[in-house]
Amino acid sequence: MHLTILYFAWVRERIGQSEEAVTLPEGVRTMADLIGWLAGRGGGYAEALAEPERLRAAVDQNFVGLDAMIGHAREVAIFPPVTGG
């Protein structure tokens, strides 16, 4: 399955890019699976995704938990918690 992944804020800075298109391997079904697979790439991915509990995600622009199924999504976003004032 082909998927566009968007990275924001310090996640983007550590990975070194704002988006990429990937083909998911078999077995990557949830956001947690995806984050684990990406972290396994090493380098900036491992650094940015080392603490998944600190991350937030969206699937096709809908906020989801890390246990959410990716399904047939076209786009996934990974970002740190958003705060405002």
C-alpha positions as CSV (number, residue, x, y, z in Angstrom):
1,M,0.0,0.0,0.0
2,H,1.2,3.5,-0.9
3,L,1.0,6.2,1.7
4,T,2.1,9.8,2.1
5,I,3.5,10.6,5.5
6,L,3.7,14.2,6.7
7,Y,6.0,15.2,9.6
8,F,5.6,18.4,11.6
9,A,7.6,20.6,14.1
10,W,10.6,18.8,15.8
11,V,9.6,15.5,14.3
12,R,10.2,17.0,10.8
13,E,13.4,18.7,12.0
14,R,14.9,15.4,13.3
15,I,13.9,13.3,10.3
16,G,15.0,16.0,7.9
17,Q,12.0,16.2,5.7
18,S,8.4,17.4,5.8
19,E,6.9,14.5,3.8
20,E,7.6,11.3,2.0
21,A,5.8,8.6,0.0
22,V,6.3,5.1,1.2
23,T,5.1,1.6,0.4
24,L,4.1,-0.1,3.6
25,P,5.4,-3.6,4.3
26,E,3.1,-6.4,5.3
27,G,2.3,-6.3,8.9
28,V,2.1,-2.5,9.3
29,R,-1.5,-2.0,10.1
30,T,-1.7,0.5,13.0
31,M,-0.1,3.9,13.7
32,A,2.1,2.2,16.3
33,D,3.2,-0.4,13.7
34,L,4.0,2.5,11.3
35,I,6.0,4.4,13.9
36,G,7.9,1.3,14.9
37,W,8.7,0.5,11.3
38,L,9.9,4.1,10.6
39,A,12.0,4.2,13.8
40,G,13.7,1.0,12.6
41,R,15.2,3.0,9.7
42,G,17.6,4.5,12.3
43,G,19.2,7.9,12.2
44,G,16.8,10.8,12.5
45,Y,13.8,8.5,12.4
46,A,15.0,6.6,15.4
47,E,15.6,9.8,17.3
48,A,12.3,11.5,16.3
49,L,10.2,8.5,17.0
50,A,12.0,7.0,20.1
51,E,9.1,7.9,22.4
52,P,5.9,7.2,20.6
53,E,3.8,8.1,23.6
54,R,4.9,11.7,23.0
55,L,3.6,11.8,19.5
56,R,0.2,12.6,18.0
57,A,-1.1,11.3,14.7
58,A,-3.8,11.9,12.1
59,V,-5.1,9.6,9.4
60,D,-6.6,11.3,6.4
61,Q,-6.7,14.5,8.5
62,N,-8.6,12.9,11.4
63,F,-6.9,12.8,14.8
64,V,-6.3,9.2,15.9
65,G,-4.6,7.3,18.7
66,L,-1.6,5.2,18.1
67,D,-3.7,2.1,18.2
68,A,-5.7,3.3,15.2
69,M,-5.8,1.2,12.0
70,I,-4.3,2.8,9.0
71,G,-6.6,0.9,6.7
72,H,-6.7,2.3,3.2
73,A,-5.5,5.8,4.2
74,R,-3.9,8.0,1.7
75,E,-2.2,10.3,4.2
76,V,-0.8,10.1,7.7
77,A,0.6,12.9,9.8
78,I,2.9,12.5,12.7
79,F,3.5,15.5,15.1
80,P,4.3,16.5,18.7
81,P,1.4,17.6,21.0
82,V,0.1,20.9,20.0
83,T,-0.1,23.6,22.7
84,G,-1.6,27.1,22.5
85,G,-1.9,30.2,24.5
